[in-house]
Each structure stands twice: as C-alpha cells, then as structure tokens.
C-alpha cells in the first residue's frame, strides 16, 4: 500500500507476486515519491528475506507482516481474523 505525499492522501494497493519480484522503473519512482509504503510480506523465510531488500531500498517502507503463526493475509481471512482492523492498524 502506498500513501501519496500530496494534500489529498490516497492509498494504492497491489501485489508483487512473489518475494523475489522487484518493482519496475515506473513503480519504483512512485514508491520513492510516496509518503509511506506498507509492505505485507509472507511470514516465512522468503518473505523475511524480501522485506530486508525493501527496507534497504525504500526509506519510507513499513513492514507489516501477518501475526504468527499465520503465513499470509489469506490465512488470516481463513482463520476468521479481522483483516480490515489489522490493515487499518498497519496504515495508521
């Protein structure tokens, strides 16, 4: 999720597909210009490794993993967790 730095804040959500996927040049520019970026990596070795890259690349990134032992947002949903409440806490 990305929050723009303009007076009219907006959120943009998207997925990168897999932990090793990197933004293309256009998305890279958007992410660098954003006021904040919330990354929701999978809670596993690959997700943790990817999160390190994002932290090194984007000074405006906040890592917001799912609560253990849940691996991803899909597992949160399947477990009946309040995903909206969790997302709101991550972007605030």
C-alpha positions as CSV (number, residue, x, y, z in Angstrom):
1,X,0.0,0.0,0.0
2,X,1.2,3.5,-0.8
3,X,0.1,6.8,0.6
4,X,0.9,9.8,-1.6
5,X,2.6,12.8,-0.2
6,X,0.0,15.2,-1.6
7,X,-2.6,17.1,0.4
8,X,-5.1,14.6,-1.0
9,X,-3.8,11.3,0.5
10,X,-4.7,8.2,-1.2
11,X,-4.0,4.5,-0.8
12,X,-2.9,2.2,-3.6
13,X,-2.8,-1.5,-3.0
14,X,-1.2,-4.1,-5.1
15,X,0.8,-7.3,-5.0
16,X,4.2,-8.1,-6.3
17,X,3.5,-11.8,-6.9
18,X,6.4,-13.5,-5.2
19,X,9.0,-12.5,-2.6
20,X,11.8,-12.1,-5.2
21,X,9.8,-9.8,-7.5
22,X,11.1,-6.2,-7.7
23,X,9.2,-3.1,-8.9
24,X,9.8,-1.9,-12.4
25,X,11.1,1.6,-13.1
26,X,7.7,3.3,-13.1
27,X,6.5,1.7,-9.8
28,X,10.0,2.3,-8.3
29,X,9.5,6.0,-8.9
30,X,6.0,6.0,-7.4
31,X,7.3,4.1,-4.3
32,X,10.2,6.5,-3.8
33,X,7.9,9.6,-4.0
34,X,5.2,8.1,-1.7
35,X,4.9,9.5,1.8
36,X,4.7,5.9,3.1
37,X,4.7,2.3,1.8
38,X,3.3,-0.6,3.8
39,X,4.7,-3.9,2.8
40,X,2.9,-7.1,3.8
41,X,5.3,-9.9,3.3
42,X,4.6,-13.6,3.8
43,X,5.6,-14.7,7.3
44,X,8.3,-17.2,6.1
45,X,12.0,-17.2,5.2
46,X,11.4,-15.9,1.7
47,X,9.1,-13.1,3.0
48,X,11.6,-12.0,5.6
49,X,14.4,-12.0,3.1
50,X,12.3,-9.9,0.7
51,X,11.4,-7.5,3.5
52,X,15.1,-6.8,4.1
53,X,15.5,-5.7,0.4
54,X,12.5,-3.4,0.7
55,X,13.9,-1.8,3.9
56,X,17.3,-1.2,2.2
57,X,15.7,0.2,-1.0
58,X,12.8,2.4,0.3
59,X,13.4,4.6,3.4
60,X,9.6,5.2,3.6
61,X,8.6,1.5,3.9
62,X,6.9,0.0,6.9
63,X,6.9,-3.8,7.2
64,X,3.6,-5.1,8.4
65,X,3.7,-9.0,8.5
66,X,0.7,-11.1,9.5
67,X,0.6,-12.2,13.1
68,X,2.4,-15.5,13.6
69,X,1.7,-18.3,13.1
70,X,-0.3,-17.1,10.1
71,X,1.8,-17.0,6.9
72,X,-0.2,-14.5,4.9
73,X,-3.4,-12.5,4.6
74,X,-5.2,-15.4,3.0
75,X,-4.6,-17.5,6.1
76,X,-5.8,-14.6,8.3
77,X,-9.0,-14.5,6.4
78,X,-9.5,-18.3,6.5
79,X,-8.8,-18.2,10.3
80,X,-11.7,-15.7,10.7
81,X,-9.4,-12.8,11.8
82,X,-10.4,-9.2,11.4
83,X,-8.3,-8.4,8.3
84,X,-9.7,-4.9,8.0
85,X,-8.9,-4.0,11.5
86,X,-5.3,-5.4,11.1
87,X,-4.9,-3.4,7.8
88,X,-6.1,-0.2,9.4
89,X,-3.6,-0.6,12.2
90,X,-0.8,-1.1,9.6
91,X,-1.6,2.0,7.7
92,X,-2.1,4.3,10.6
